[in-house]
Amino acid sequence: IPTADAAGKRGDFLMKKHWNRLISLTLALAMAVVCLAGCGGAASSEAAPSSSASGSAPAEPSGPVEQTLKLATVIEGAADKTGYPWHNPGGIALSATYRTLLLADANLTDVNPDLAESYEISDDGLVYTFVLKDGLKWSDGEDLTAEDVKYSIETLLKVSACNAIFTNAFGNIKGADAWRDGSADPLEGVQVDGNTITITLDSSYGAFLSVIAQFVILPEHATSSIDPLELNNDEYWANPVTSGAFKLGEMSAGNYYTLVPNENYEGTPWKITQIINYFVPDLITAAQAGNTYYVSTNSPETISELQKLDSMTMFPIDILFYRYFICNMEGVDGNENPVMQNPKVREAILYAIDRETLATQLFPELANVINSGVPNSYEEYNGVSYDYDPEKAKQLLEEAGYDFSHTFRILYYYTDQTSIDFMEAIAYYLREVGMTVETIQSQQGTTDLYQTRNYDIGYKGLSAFSIAEWYGEYQSTNAYFQNIFGGDTQFDELATQIAAEADPAKRSEILKELQTLEQENLYKLPLYTIGNNLFINTASVKLPDGITFGNPWYIHDMDLENWEIIA
């Protein structure tokens, strides 16, 4: 770490000593990086089952079953429900149980029919027409119809928890605002005629078809009595009605649930005949127990441990996963945080932190430092950087008239040891430029970030469906970010354009403008993007030839029907 004087050299020595301690803690203690995606999303993981915290084997369903695929979910709460598909829709268990109108490829761009047999898009990009296959059934034998599709879209617009890609896209449907606020019924822009669903938008949205390929259809007959505001936490998910190749077999709260073939599924039967999803305390223990079939992770510690297992094969995946600080500027109620109003303070924070060292030490071969939502490797990157420069950080703080007696509060919701150590390192860097710092670990991240707002900067992650999602957070209408960015409208036009534009050349020009605007304001302080790795137990699972994996947080074609258990 470069320093300017003797005091700086002492700081350098102390930092190295401090950092070595942090890395030792990380290697010994960190188990998994917990990721928040989407709007208010909690982390979810799939892996193979592990032994329990006490070391005993997890409870097993009775009876031998051939072709059993084993997964696991890290325990959260009572561990008595299956996954909520409108949050983070990806993963094997959700892909096995639910379907979408279209199925995306690994790049999440090209799509093929799933529940729909065909689709058309009008020349102006405003009208999408889908024709459902004939004879579709839910797992309980009820007909799956176009009315279920209409109901699902209407309900999504009123839920309290979902992935932001859905609200961003469906907010463009004609009459969406009136439907949401109750001034119109039904939703004007969604019409049903037999097996045909027609969706009309007020303005074009370039990623609309790709988002449709992530949107799981829910059964109206089984969920319409549930309050949309409580849907994500409802007991329904302990025994849901499904549309995929599998349905719920058994739920053993706190232990596991099983998925068994859905006799009403009209598609190609899977070679796998049962899926067991265990609720486990951690994923490394799961792998070491020898029952692991699938693990998705960006934790260096987890990666290191899984690489020691001969049965596990690693598949690196390049995804757009951001880590960054958000600045608590101002609520839509006009309540300002005076500490963060001067852009020089926000800029000083970036210069005060050695992001390159943090990225290299915490996420070797995974993290890449960024200086905006446009990764440095993109052609649109403008070359602006905030290289580590503590002296410049001090100068900027002094020029801003920063009150060094103020206790600067950093909020974070991650619970893994790597993140805790990362926060300690951030606090160290900021103290080195004279700031008084307090780190606060939140137990309710969404509420504390966007409602309670008792902090100066908050540490956040985003597994972006596309780069437009990053810039969508700046829009004045964003349900969460308007509470910390004050409903600032200066990003609205460009953010709307990048979401709507499909032409690569035009998108490139819009990105350049957004990047400049973003760096002028620094409402978000970019840190780095992180790659991801899939580990699959190829000693137990034979994968089909030519398989390609994409972002594990989203639904895509993994040719799951041709996975085969071989040991």
C-alpha positions as CSV (number, residue, x, y, z in Angstrom):
1,I,0.0,0.0,0.0
2,P,1.7,3.2,-1.1
3,T,2.1,5.9,1.6
4,A,3.5,9.4,1.6
5,D,5.4,9.8,4.9
6,A,6.7,8.1,8.0
7,A,3.3,8.1,9.6
8,G,2.0,6.6,6.4
9,K,4.7,3.9,6.5
10,R,3.6,3.0,10.1
11,G,0.0,2.9,8.8
12,D,1.2,0.6,6.0
13,F,2.8,-1.8,8.4
14,L,-0.3,-1.7,10.7
15,M,-2.6,-2.3,7.8
16,K,-0.6,-5.3,6.6
17,K,-0.6,-6.7,10.1
18,H,-4.3,-6.0,10.4
19,W,-5.0,-7.5,7.0
20,N,-3.1,-10.7,7.7
21,R,-5.3,-11.2,10.8
22,L,-8.4,-10.6,8.7
23,I,-7.4,-13.1,6.1
24,S,-6.6,-15.7,8.8
25,L,-10.0,-15.2,10.3
26,T,-11.6,-15.4,6.9
27,L,-9.9,-18.7,6.0
28,A,-10.8,-20.3,9.3
29,L,-14.3,-19.0,9.8
30,A,-16.1,-17.8,6.7
31,M,-18.4,-20.4,5.3
32,A,-20.5,-18.8,2.5
33,V,-21.2,-15.4,1.1
34,V,-24.9,-14.7,1.5
35,C,-26.3,-12.8,-1.5
36,L,-29.3,-10.4,-1.6
37,A,-30.8,-10.2,-5.1
38,G,-33.6,-8.4,-6.4
39,C,-35.9,-6.2,-4.5
40,G,-35.5,-6.9,-0.8
41,G,-34.3,-10.5,-1.5
42,A,-32.8,-12.7,1.1
43,A,-30.0,-15.1,0.2
44,S,-30.7,-18.7,-1.0
45,S,-28.4,-21.5,-1.8
46,E,-28.7,-24.9,-3.3
47,A,-26.2,-27.6,-2.7
48,A,-26.0,-31.2,-1.6
49,P,-27.2,-32.2,1.8
50,S,-24.9,-32.0,4.8
51,S,-24.8,-33.5,8.2
52,S,-26.5,-31.5,10.9
53,A,-24.7,-28.9,13.1
54,S,-24.0,-31.7,15.7
55,G,-22.4,-33.9,13.1
56,S,-25.2,-36.4,12.8
57,A,-26.6,-37.4,9.5
58,P,-29.8,-35.5,8.4
59,A,-33.1,-37.1,8.6
60,E,-33.9,-39.2,5.5
61,P,-37.1,-39.9,3.7
62,S,-38.1,-43.6,4.1
63,G,-37.6,-46.2,1.3
64,P,-34.9,-46.5,-1.3
65,V,-35.4,-44.5,-4.5
66,E,-33.2,-44.8,-7.6
67,Q,-32.1,-41.8,-9.6
68,T,-32.3,-39.5,-6.6
69,L,-30.8,-36.0,-6.9
70,K,-29.8,-34.4,-3.7
71,L,-29.8,-30.6,-3.0
72,A,-29.7,-28.5,0.1
73,T,-30.8,-25.1,1.3
74,V,-29.1,-23.3,4.1
75,I,-31.5,-23.1,7.1
76,E,-33.4,-19.8,7.4
77,G,-36.2,-19.4,9.9
78,A,-38.4,-22.5,10.5
79,A,-37.1,-24.3,7.3
80,D,-40.6,-25.5,6.6
81,K,-41.4,-24.2,3.1
82,T,-40.3,-24.7,-0.5
83,G,-38.8,-21.7,-2.4
84,Y,-40.8,-18.6,-3.4
85,P,-40.4,-18.4,-7.2
86,W,-40.9,-14.6,-7.6
87,H,-37.8,-13.8,-5.5
88,N,-34.8,-15.5,-7.0
89,P,-36.3,-17.8,-9.6
90,G,-33.2,-19.8,-10.5
91,G,-32.0,-23.1,-9.1
92,I,-32.8,-26.8,-9.7
93,A,-35.6,-27.2,-7.3
94,L,-37.6,-24.3,-8.7
95,S,-36.9,-25.3,-12.3
96,A,-38.2,-28.8,-11.4
97,T,-41.5,-27.6,-9.9
98,Y,-42.5,-24.4,-11.9
99,R,-42.7,-23.3,-15.5
100,T,-42.7,-20.1,-17.4
101,L,-44.2,-19.1,-20.7
102,L,-40.8,-19.3,-22.3
103,L,-37.5,-20.9,-21.4
104,A,-34.2,-18.9,-21.6
105,D,-30.8,-20.1,-22.7
106,A,-27.7,-19.8,-20.5
107,N,-27.2,-16.2,-21.7
108,L,-30.8,-15.4,-20.6
109,T,-31.4,-13.7,-24.0
110,D,-32.6,-16.3,-26.5
111,V,-35.8,-18.1,-25.6
112,N,-37.8,-21.1,-26.6
113,P,-41.4,-22.1,-25.9
114,D,-42.3,-23.7,-22.5
115,L,-45.9,-23.3,-21.4
116,A,-46.5,-21.2,-24.5
117,E,-46.4,-23.0,-27.9
118,S,-45.8,-19.7,-29.8
119,Y,-45.4,-16.0,-29.3
120,E,-45.4,-12.8,-31.5
121,I,-44.2,-9.2,-30.9
122,S,-45.6,-6.3,-32.8
123,D,-43.3,-4.2,-34.9
124,D,-43.4,-1.3,-32.4
125,G,-42.4,-3.6,-29.5
126,L,-45.6,-2.7,-27.5
127,V,-47.8,-5.8,-28.0
128,Y,-46.8,-9.3,-27.0
129,T,-49.0,-12.2,-27.9
130,F,-48.6,-15.7,-26.4
131,V,-50.5,-18.8,-27.2
132,L,-50.6,-21.5,-24.5
133,K,-50.2,-25.2,-25.3
134,D,-53.4,-27.2,-25.2
135,G,-54.2,-29.6,-22.3
136,L,-51.9,-28.1,-19.6
137,K,-52.5,-29.2,-16.1
138,W,-51.5,-28.3,-12.6
139,S,-50.1,-31.0,-10.3
140,D,-53.5,-31.2,-8.6
141,G,-55.2,-32.0,-11.9
142,E,-56.8,-28.6,-12.5
143,D,-56.5,-27.0,-15.9
144,L,-53.6,-24.5,-16.3
145,T,-55.1,-21.7,-18.5
146,A,-54.4,-18.3,-19.9
147,E,-56.5,-16.9,-16.9
148,D,-53.7,-18.2,-14.6
149,V,-51.2,-16.1,-16.6
150,K,-53.3,-13.0,-16.3
151,Y,-53.9,-13.6,-12.6
152,S,-50.2,-14.1,-12.0
153,I,-49.2,-10.8,-13.7
154,E,-51.9,-8.9,-11.8
155,T,-50.8,-10.4,-8.5
156,L,-47.1,-9.7,-9.1
157,L,-47.9,-6.0,-9.5
158,K,-49.4,-6.0,-5.9
159,V,-47.0,-8.2,-4.0
160,S,-44.6,-6.8,-1.3
161,A,-41.6,-9.0,-2.2
162,C,-40.3,-9.9,-5.6
163,N,-37.3,-9.7,-7.9
164,A,-36.9,-6.1,-9.3
165,I,-36.8,-7.4,-12.8
166,F,-40.5,-8.2,-12.7
167,T,-41.7,-4.8,-11.3
168,N,-39.4,-3.0,-13.7
169,A,-40.8,-4.8,-16.7
170,F,-44.4,-5.2,-15.7
171,G,-44.6,-1.5,-14.6
172,N,-44.6,-0.8,-18.4
173,I,-47.9,-2.7,-18.9
174,K,-50.7,-0.5,-19.9
175,G,-52.8,0.5,-16.8
176,A,-50.2,-1.0,-14.4
177,D,-50.2,2.1,-12.1
178,A,-54.0,2.3,-12.0
179,W,-54.3,-1.4,-11.2
180,R,-51.7,-1.1,-8.4
181,D,-53.4,1.8,-6.7
182,G,-56.9,0.2,-7.1
183,S,-58.3,2.9,-9.4
184,A,-58.8,0.4,-12.2
185,D,-60.0,-3.2,-12.4
186,P,-59.0,-5.3,-14.3
187,L,-55.5,-4.6,-15.5
188,E,-56.1,-3.0,-18.9
189,G,-52.9,-4.2,-20.7
190,V,-53.5,-7.9,-20.2
191,Q,-56.3,-9.6,-22.2
192,V,-57.3,-13.2,-22.5
193,D,-59.1,-14.9,-25.4
194,G,-59.2,-18.7,-25.0
195,N,-55.6,-19.9,-25.0
196,T,-54.2,-16.5,-26.1
197,I,-52.8,-13.9,-23.8
198,T,-52.1,-10.4,-25.2
199,I,-49.9,-8.0,-23.2
200,T,-49.8,-4.4,-24.2
201,L,-47.2,-2.0,-23.0
202,D,-47.3,1.8,-22.6
203,S,-43.7,2.0,-23.7
204,S,-41.3,-0.5,-25.1
205,Y,-39.1,-2.5,-22.8
206,G,-36.1,-4.2,-24.5
207,A,-35.8,-7.0,-22.0
208,F,-39.5,-7.8,-21.7
209,L,-39.3,-11.1,-23.4
210,S,-36.3,-12.2,-21.3
211,V,-38.1,-11.2,-18.1
212,I,-41.2,-13.2,-19.2
213,A,-38.8,-16.2,-19.5
214,Q,-38.1,-15.8,-15.7
215,F,-41.7,-15.3,-14.6
216,V,-43.2,-18.4,-13.0
217,I,-47.0,-18.7,-13.5
218,L,-49.0,-19.4,-10.3
219,P,-52.3,-21.3,-10.0
220,E,-55.2,-18.8,-9.4
221,H,-57.4,-21.5,-7.9
222,A,-54.9,-22.3,-5.2
223,T,-53.5,-18.8,-4.3
224,S,-56.2,-16.2,-5.1
225,S,-57.4,-16.2,-1.5
226,I,-53.9,-15.1,-0.2
227,D,-53.2,-11.4,0.5
228,P,-50.6,-10.5,-2.2
229,L,-48.7,-8.5,0.5
230,E,-48.3,-11.7,2.5
231,L,-47.8,-14.1,-0.5
232,N,-44.1,-14.6,-0.1
233,N,-44.4,-15.8,3.5
234,D,-47.6,-17.7,3.3
235,E,-48.0,-21.3,4.5
236,Y,-49.0,-22.1,1.0
237,W,-45.3,-22.7,0.1
238,A,-45.2,-25.7,2.5
239,N,-47.4,-27.6,0.0
240,P,-47.6,-25.7,-3.3
241,V,-49.4,-26.7,-6.4
242,T,-46.8,-27.0,-9.2
243,S,-46.6,-27.0,-13.0
244,G,-43.2,-28.5,-13.6
245,A,-42.0,-32.1,-13.9
246,F,-42.1,-32.5,-10.2
247,K,-44.5,-31.9,-7.3
248,L,-44.1,-32.0,-3.5
249,G,-43.8,-35.4,-2.1
250,E,-43.1,-35.0,1.6
251,M,-42.3,-32.0,3.8
252,S,-40.3,-32.7,7.0
253,A,-40.0,-29.3,8.7
254,G,-36.4,-28.4,9.6
255,N,-35.1,-31.5,7.9
256,Y,-35.9,-31.9,4.2
257,Y,-38.6,-32.0,1.6
258,T,-38.9,-34.3,-1.4
259,L,-40.0,-33.8,-4.9
260,V,-41.6,-36.6,-6.9
261,P,-42.7,-36.8,-10.5
262,N,-45.8,-34.8,-11.4
263,E,-48.1,-37.2,-13.3
264,N,-49.9,-34.3,-14.9
265,Y,-46.7,-33.0,-16.6
266,E,-47.0,-33.3,-20.3
267,G,-43.3,-32.7,-21.1
268,T,-40.3,-35.0,-21.5
269,P,-40.0,-37.1,-18.3
270,W,-36.8,-36.7,-16.4
271,K,-34.3,-39.5,-15.8
272,I,-34.1,-38.4,-12.2
273,T,-37.1,-39.8,-10.3
274,Q,-36.8,-38.0,-6.9
275,I,-35.2,-34.9,-5.6
276,I,-34.4,-34.5,-1.9
277,N,-33.7,-30.9,-0.7
278,Y,-32.2,-30.9,2.8
279,F,-32.3,-27.9,5.2
280,V,-28.7,-27.7,6.4
281,P,-26.6,-25.3,8.6
282,D,-23.9,-24.8,6.0
283,L,-22.7,-25.8,2.6
284,I,-19.1,-26.8,3.3
285,T,-20.1,-29.4,5.8
286,A,-22.7,-30.6,3.2
287,A,-19.9,-31.2,0.6
288,Q,-17.6,-32.8,3.1
289,A,-20.3,-35.3,4.1
290,G,-20.1,-36.7,0.5
291,N,-23.7,-36.1,-0.4
292,T,-23.2,-33.0,-2.5
293,Y,-24.6,-32.9,-6.0
294,Y,-24.8,-29.2,-6.7
295,V,-23.3,-26.1,-5.0
296,S,-23.4,-22.5,-6.3
297,T,-21.0,-20.1,-4.6
298,N,-18.9,-17.0,-4.9
299,S,-17.2,-17.6,-1.5
300,P,-13.5,-18.1,-1.8
301,E,-13.5,-20.2,1.4
302,T,-16.2,-22.5,0.0
303,I,-14.5,-22.7,-3.3
304,S,-11.2,-23.6,-1.7
305,E,-12.8,-26.4,0.3
306,L,-14.8,-27.9,-2.5
307,Q,-11.7,-28.0,-4.8
308,K,-10.2,-30.4,-2.3
309,L,-13.0,-33.0,-3.1
310,D,-12.2,-35.2,-6.0
311,S,-15.9,-35.8,-6.7
312,M,-16.6,-32.1,-7.4
313,T,-16.1,-30.5,-10.7
314,M,-16.0,-26.7,-10.9
315,F,-17.8,-24.7,-13.6
316,P,-16.8,-21.0,-13.5
317,I,-19.6,-18.6,-14.5
318,D,-19.2,-15.0,-15.5
319,I,-22.2,-13.1,-14.1
320,L,-22.9,-9.4,-13.4
321,F,-22.9,-9.5,-9.6
322,Y,-22.2,-6.1,-8.0
323,R,-21.0,-5.2,-4.6
324,Y,-21.3,-1.6,-3.6
325,F,-22.2,1.0,-1.0
326,I,-25.4,3.0,-1.3
327,C,-25.5,6.5,0.2
328,N,-28.3,7.5,2.5
329,M,-29.0,10.9,0.9
330,E,-32.6,11.9,1.4
331,G,-36.0,10.2,1.7
332,V,-39.0,11.1,-0.5
333,D,-40.3,12.8,2.7
334,G,-37.6,15.4,2.3
335,N,-35.7,14.2,5.3
336,E,-32.0,14.7,4.4
337,N,-28.9,13.2,5.8
338,P,-26.6,16.3,5.9
339,V,-23.4,14.2,6.2
340,M,-23.8,12.8,2.6
341,Q,-25.0,15.9,0.7
342,N,-21.6,17.0,-0.5
343,P,-20.4,14.9,-3.5
344,K,-16.8,15.4,-2.3
345,V,-17.5,13.4,0.8
346,R,-18.9,10.5,-1.4
347,E,-15.9,10.7,-3.7
348,A,-13.5,10.8,-0.7
349,I,-14.8,7.5,0.5
350,L,-13.8,5.8,-2.8
351,Y,-10.3,7.2,-2.7
352,A,-9.9,6.3,1.0
353,I,-10.4,2.5,0.3
354,D,-7.8,0.3,-1.4
355,R,-10.5,-1.6,-3.3
356,E,-7.9,-3.4,-5.4
357,T,-6.3,-5.0,-2.4
358,L,-9.6,-5.9,-0.8
359,A,-10.8,-7.5,-4.1
360,T,-7.6,-9.5,-4.6
361,Q,-7.3,-10.7,-1.0
362,L,-11.0,-11.5,-0.3
363,F,-12.1,-12.7,-3.7
364,P,-9.0,-14.0,-5.6
365,E,-9.7,-14.6,-9.3
366,L,-13.3,-13.7,-8.7
367,A,-13.6,-10.0,-8.1
368,N,-12.9,-7.1,-10.5
369,V,-12.8,-3.5,-9.3
370,I,-15.4,-1.2,-11.0
371,N,-15.8,2.6,-11.1
372,S,-19.5,2.7,-12.2
373,G,-22.2,0.3,-13.2
374,V,-20.3,-0.2,-16.5
375,P,-17.5,-2.8,-15.8
376,N,-14.0,-1.7,-16.7
377,S,-13.8,-4.4,-19.3
378,Y,-16.8,-3.0,-21.3
379,E,-16.1,-0.9,-24.4
380,E,-18.3,1.9,-22.9
381,Y,-16.1,2.3,-19.8
382,N,-14.8,5.9,-19.8
383,G,-11.5,5.3,-17.9
384,V,-12.5,7.3,-14.8
385,S,-11.1,5.6,-11.7
386,Y,-10.8,6.1,-8.0
387,D,-7.5,4.5,-7.3
388,Y,-6.4,4.3,-3.6
389,D,-5.2,7.7,-2.6
390,P,-5.7,8.5,1.2
391,E,-4.1,12.0,0.9
392,K,-6.6,12.9,-1.8
393,A,-9.4,11.5,0.3
394,K,-8.3,13.8,3.2
395,Q,-8.2,16.8,1.0
396,L,-11.7,16.2,-0.4
397,L,-13.1,15.8,3.1
398,E,-11.5,19.0,4.2
399,E,-12.7,20.9,1.1
400,A,-16.2,19.6,1.9
401,G,-16.0,20.9,5.4
402,Y,-16.6,17.4,6.8
403,D,-17.2,17.1,10.5
404,F,-14.6,14.6,11.6
405,S,-16.3,14.3,15.0
406,H,-19.3,12.8,13.3
407,T,-19.7,9.0,13.9
408,F,-19.9,7.7,10.3
409,R,-22.3,4.7,10.3
410,I,-21.8,1.8,7.9
411,L,-24.7,-0.6,7.7
412,Y,-24.4,-4.1,6.3
413,Y,-26.7,-7.2,6.4
414,Y,-24.3,-10.0,5.5
415,T,-23.6,-12.4,8.3
416,D,-20.6,-14.4,6.9
417,Q,-17.2,-13.9,8.4
418,T,-15.7,-12.6,5.2
419,S,-18.1,-9.7,5.2
420,I,-17.6,-9.0,8.8
421,D,-13.8,-8.8,8.2
422,F,-14.4,-6.7,5.1
423,M,-16.3,-4.2,7.2
424,E,-13.4,-4.0,9.7
425,A,-11.0,-3.3,6.8
426,I,-13.3,-0.6,5.4
427,A,-13.6,1.0,8.9
428,Y,-9.8,0.9,9.2
429,Y,-9.3,2.7,5.9
430,L,-11.7,5.4,6.7
431,R,-10.3,5.9,10.2
432,E,-6.9,6.3,8.5
433,V,-8.1,9.5,6.8
434,G,-9.5,10.9,10.1
435,M,-13.1,9.7,10.1
436,T,-14.8,8.3,13.2
437,V,-16.5,5.1,12.1
438,E,-19.0,2.6,13.4
439,T,-20.1,-0.6,11.6
440,I,-23.6,-1.9,12.2
441,Q,-24.8,-5.4,11.2
442,S,-28.5,-5.4,10.4
443,Q,-30.8,-8.4,11.0
444,Q,-33.5,-6.9,8.7
445,G,-31.6,-5.4,5.8
446,T,-34.4,-4.2,3.6
447,T,-36.2,-2.4,6.4
448,D,-33.0,-0.8,7.8
449,L,-31.7,0.3,4.5
450,Y,-34.9,1.9,3.1
451,Q,-37.1,2.6,6.0
452,T,-35.3,3.1,9.3
453,R,-32.3,4.7,7.4
454,N,-30.1,5.2,10.5
455,Y,-26.8,5.0,8.6
456,D,-24.6,7.0,6.2
457,I,-23.6,4.2,3.7
458,G,-24.9,0.7,3.3
459,Y,-23.1,-2.3,1.9
460,K,-25.2,-4.1,-0.7
461,G,-25.1,-6.8,-3.4
462,L,-27.0,-7.1,-6.7
463,S,-27.1,-10.1,-9.0
464,A,-28.2,-8.1,-12.1
465,F,-30.3,-9.6,-14.7
466,S,-28.8,-7.0,-17.1
467,I,-26.9,-3.7,-16.7
468,A,-30.2,-1.9,-17.0
469,E,-31.2,-3.3,-13.6
470,W,-28.2,-1.5,-12.0
471,Y,-29.3,1.8,-13.5
472,G,-32.9,1.1,-12.7
473,E,-32.1,1.6,-9.0
474,Y,-31.6,5.3,-9.7
475,Q,-35.1,5.9,-11.1
476,S,-37.3,8.2,-9.0
477,T,-40.1,5.6,-9.1
478,N,-38.0,2.8,-7.7
479,A,-39.9,1.6,-4.6
480,Y,-36.8,1.2,-2.5
481,F,-34.2,3.7,-3.7
482,Q,-36.5,6.7,-3.8
483,N,-36.3,6.4,0.0
484,I,-32.6,7.1,0.0
485,F,-32.0,9.1,-3.1
486,G,-34.9,11.5,-2.5
487,G,-36.9,10.7,-5.6
488,D,-34.3,12.5,-7.8
489,T,-35.5,12.5,-11.4
490,Q,-32.3,13.3,-13.3
491,F,-31.7,9.6,-14.1
492,D,-35.2,8.8,-15.2
493,E,-35.1,9.4,-18.9
494,L,-31.8,7.6,-19.5
495,A,-32.7,4.7,-17.2
496,T,-35.9,4.3,-19.1
497,Q,-34.1,4.4,-22.4
498,I,-31.5,1.8,-21.5
499,A,-34.3,-0.6,-20.3
500,A,-36.3,-0.1,-23.5
501,E,-33.6,0.0,-26.1
502,A,-32.6,-3.2,-27.9
503,D,-30.3,-1.8,-30.5
504,P,-26.6,-2.4,-29.3
505,A,-25.2,0.8,-30.8
506,K,-27.9,2.9,-29.2
507,R,-27.6,1.1,-25.9
508,S,-23.9,1.8,-26.0
509,E,-24.4,5.6,-26.3
510,I,-27.0,5.6,-23.5
511,L,-24.6,3.7,-21.2
512,K,-21.9,6.3,-21.8
513,E,-24.3,9.0,-20.7
514,L,-25.5,7.1,-17.7
515,Q,-22.0,6.4,-16.6
516,T,-21.0,10.1,-16.7
517,L,-24.2,11.1,-14.8
518,E,-23.5,8.4,-12.2
519,Q,-19.9,9.5,-11.6
520,E,-21.0,13.1,-11.3
521,N,-23.4,12.2,-8.5
522,L,-22.0,9.1,-6.8
523,Y,-25.2,8.1,-5.1
524,K,-23.8,4.5,-5.3
525,L,-20.2,3.9,-4.6
526,P,-19.1,0.9,-6.8
527,L,-16.6,-1.6,-5.3
528,Y,-16.4,-4.6,-7.6
529,T,-18.2,-7.3,-9.5
530,I,-17.8,-10.9,-8.4
531,G,-17.9,-14.1,-10.6
532,N,-19.6,-17.3,-9.5
533,N,-18.7,-21.0,-9.5
534,L,-20.9,-24.0,-9.8
535,F,-19.7,-27.3,-8.3
536,I,-21.4,-30.5,-9.4
537,N,-20.6,-34.0,-8.0
538,T,-19.8,-35.6,-11.4
539,A,-18.9,-38.8,-9.6
540,S,-22.6,-39.1,-8.8
541,V,-24.2,-37.1,-11.7
542,K,-23.7,-37.7,-15.4
543,L,-24.3,-34.4,-17.2
544,P,-25.6,-34.3,-20.8
545,D,-23.1,-33.5,-23.5
546,G,-22.8,-29.8,-24.5
547,I,-24.5,-28.5,-21.3
548,T,-23.9,-24.8,-20.7
549,F,-24.5,-23.1,-17.3
550,G,-25.7,-19.5,-16.8
551,N,-26.5,-17.2,-13.9
552,P,-27.7,-19.6,-11.1
553,W,-30.0,-16.9,-9.8
554,Y,-32.2,-17.1,-12.9
555,I,-34.1,-19.8,-14.8
556,H,-32.3,-21.1,-17.8
557,D,-32.2,-24.4,-19.8
558,M,-29.8,-26.8,-18.1
559,D,-31.2,-29.8,-19.9
560,L,-32.2,-31.2,-16.5
561,E,-34.4,-33.9,-18.0
562,N,-31.2,-35.6,-19.2
563,W,-29.2,-35.5,-15.9
564,E,-28.6,-39.0,-14.7
565,I,-27.5,-40.4,-11.3
566,I,-24.6,-42.9,-11.8
567,A,-23.5,-43.5,-8.2
